[in-house]
Amino acid sequence: MGTPMKDIVISENAAKTLMVQKHADYIAAYGDKKDDYEYVMTEFLRMNGMYWGLTAMSLTDQLSRMDRSEVVDFVLKCQHECGGFSCSIGHDPHLLSTLSAIQILTLFDAVNEINSDLVVKWVKSLQQPDGSFYGDKWGEVDTRFSFCAVACLALLNALQVIDVEKAVSFVLSCMNFDGAFGCRPGSESHSGQVYCCVGMLSITQRLHHVNADQLGWWLCERQLPSGGLNGRPEKLPDVCYSWWVLASLKIIGRLHWIDKDKLVEFILACQDEETGGFADRPGDMVDPFHTLFGLAGLSLLGDTTVKAVNPVFCMPEDLITRKGLQLQYL
């Protein structure tokens, strides 16, 4: 007998409808609790956290509730002389927080308030001879950073400054025998890395290198009997993979291969009916990260009570369309 599959059981009493207003209220209140232990302890994720929360508000069409000048002012204070942005004031710049900063400024139509040329120069400086990108000056390499680099440059209309062919070549070297991708050559396939690599290939118009059927099959195998998706084999389902897996499937044209109804049931069950917000799994603590990706996952599955989300940038589709970005889909 094989080992039983790791999964969860959804209670009959679990939420079955999307509580859009409660989620917007939860996010709107989150940033006000600046003395909370949870808020203080997440300073190293502040820029990313603001992006998650503000994008969730944008998808629920309630971004106007947020203080634009306060947000933009904070983001500007996190830009360093080198051009990169840090996660919070007083921290070192990193590609992860730089992409979140550019996305936030894009949401508020405030990109013209920063020195974009400096950002572009800094991102370019992080590309290595093999095409990979360091996340910062300390030299960690990861396909997440390849995605962050090209996404930043695309939003700033400056993709041409890097060696795109070498960048693509490095990402393709991280493709495994199963058609999926890891963080570096030879690393284990993971849904989050698949999203980063497929998104990067969409931005650079190089999706023809992907075996869509093979990769689509691997991604669909992430769905468990509960309906939820996991990041790799033998792991529990988690709402955030509703984004990483579904966005990847959408980009490669295989979204219809998922059992949509079962996944919707799982995502809805992860809501907190009292406080609003989504957790990783039913009954766990909610947070802005899972709230964004729960809403974004439902948007990809066709829920029209939230705005259509762009599967590459995880921002409202109408915003990406207005920017005129040329993305490739299969």
ABEGO torsion letter per residue (X at the ends): XBBBBBBBBBBAABBABBBAAAAAAAAAAAAABAABAAAAAAAAAAAAAAAAAAAAAAAAGAAAABBAAAAAAAAAAABBAAGBBBABBGBBBBAAAAAAAAAAAAAAGAAAABBAAAAAAAAAAABBAAGBBBABAAGBBBAAAAAAAAAAAAAAGAAAABBAAAAAAAAAAABBAAGBBBABBGBBBBAAAAAAAAAAAAAAGAAAABBAAAAAAAAAAABBAAGBBBABBGBBBBAAAAAAAAAAAAAAGAAAABBAAAAAAAAAAABBAAAEEBBABBGBBBBAAAAAAAAAAAAAAGBAABBBBBAAAGBBAAAAAAAGBBBBBX
